Amino acid sequence: MDTVEISDDVIRLGQFLKLANLAESGAQARDLVADGEVSVNGEVDTRRGRQLHRGDVVEVDAPTGRRGATVG
């Protein structure tokens, strides 16, 4: 699993999905979150605006398998 560095102390889930290349666009990030296909630290989260902190693990259920990244 890759670690994706952020410049601030926190980042919103929707932004992180794009930054980590787990979503191709903001619209896709919104759909993934709304459909319950995104988990943070092992728990499904449907809040696109959730604030992530360093060390949080984000995973996405994709058609090609589960992919993820750690906030760094």
C-alpha positions in Angstrom: 0.0 0.0 0.0 1.4 3.4 -1.0 1.8 6.3 1.4 0.6 9.6 -0.1 2.1 12.7 1.5 -0.1 15.7 2.2 1.0 19.3 2.8 -1.4 20.2 5.6 -2.3 18.4 8.8 -5.6 17.2 7.4 -7.2 16.5 4.0 -10.8 15.7 3.1 -11.7 12.2 1.9 -12.8 13.3 -1.5 -9.6 15.2 -2.1 -7.5 12.4 -0.9 -9.2 9.9 -3.2 -8.1 12.0 -6.2 -4.6 12.8 -4.8 -3.9 9.1 -4.3 -5.3 8.2 -7.7 -8.0 6.0 -6.1 -10.6 8.1 -8.1 -10.2 9.7 -11.5 -12.3 12.7 -10.7 -14.3 14.5 -8.0 -17.5 13.0 -9.5 -16.1 9.5 -9.3 -14.9 10.1 -5.7 -18.4 11.3 -4.8 -20.0 8.2 -6.3 -17.5 5.8 -4.6 -18.2 7.4 -1.2 -21.9 7.6 -1.7 -22.1 3.9 -2.8 -20.3 2.8 0.4 -17.2 1.5 -1.5 -14.7 3.5 0.5 -13.4 2.5 4.0 -11.3 4.5 6.4 -9.3 2.6 8.9 -11.4 -0.5 8.1 -14.8 1.1 8.5 -17.0 2.2 5.6 -17.5 6.0 5.5 -20.1 7.8 3.4 -18.9 11.3 4.2 -16.9 12.8 1.4 -15.9 15.7 3.6 -14.5 13.5 6.4 -11.2 14.9 7.5 -8.3 12.5 7.3 -5.1 12.7 9.3 -1.6 11.3 8.8 -1.7 7.5 9.4 -5.3 7.0 8.2 -5.7 4.1 5.8 -8.1 4.6 2.9 -9.3 1.6 0.8 -11.6 1.5 -2.2 -13.5 -1.5 -3.6 -12.8 -1.3 -7.3 -13.9 -3.7 -10.0 -10.2 -4.8 -10.4 -9.9 -5.5 -6.6 -9.3 -3.6 -3.4 -6.9 -0.7 -3.6 -5.7 1.6 -0.9 -3.3 4.3 0.3 -2.1 5.6 3.6 -2.2 9.3 4.5 1.4 10.5 5.0 
